[in-house]
Amino acid sequence: MPDKGEHPVNGPLSRLVDAWCERRDLHPLARVLPAYIWNFGLTDGWGELLLALQTLRADRRLPDEEQQILERIIVEAERIVYR
């Protein structure tokens, strides 16, 4: 459950990245890290991150629980991009 003070995308995504690193799951890391690292909070950066997250979702390679978390992160990222 996210902390009330936590960012709705960066908090859960950070935990997913930690889990992928822990199990050395290179595929989602390769998909998301470039956009995640270079997102400086501007609309273009959020758009790139959203695209990377949507591509990862389409791959359907994550465990079910992580896929559900990813879905929630995408909804929050869409709110940021399309506000």
N, C-alpha and C positions, 0 to 999 in steps of 0.2 A: 504494500500500500504506500503510495507516495506521501512524503512529508508535506504538510501544508505550505511550507516556505520553499519547497523545491520547484524548479522549473519543470513544466509539464512534459517537455520533450527531453531536455538534457539529463534530468535525473534518471528516468527509466532507461533511456538509451545508454547512459553511462554504466548502469548495472548490466545491461545486455552485453555491452562491449567487454566488461569484466568477465562475464560468464564465457564468452567466446574465446577470450584470451586464456582463461583457466583451462579450457578443454582443447585449446589450440585449433579452433574451428576457423580455418583461414578463409573460407568462402564468404561468410557474412562480414568478416573483418575487411576483406578486400573490397567488397561492395560499398561499405558504409564509411570506413575511416577517412578516405580522401575528402569527402564532403563534410564529414563531422569535424575534422581537424581544421579545415579552411573556412568554416562558417563563423564569420565575425559579427553576425547579427543583422546584416543587411538583407534586404529582400532577395537578392540574387543568391546569397549564401544559403538562405532558408529554402529557396527553390531547388538548389542543387541537392541539398540534404533530403528534401522531400522526394525528389526523383530517385535518389539512391535507395531510400526506404521502400518506395513503391516497387522498384526493381527487385529488391530482396524479397518483398512480399510475394511477387509473382513467381519467384523461384520455388516457393513452398518447400524449402529444405530445412526449416527450423522445426524443433520440437513444438507440439501443439501449444504448450503454455507460452513459449517465446513468441510464437506466431500471433497469439492473442494480444500479448503486450505490444508487439510491433503494430498491430492494427490500431490500438489506442494511441500509440505515438504518432502514427500517420494522421489520425484525425486531428490531433493537437497541432501538428506541423502544418496541416492544411489551413487551420484557423489562423495561424501566423502568416502564412503566405498570402491568403486570400482575404485578409481583413480590410 
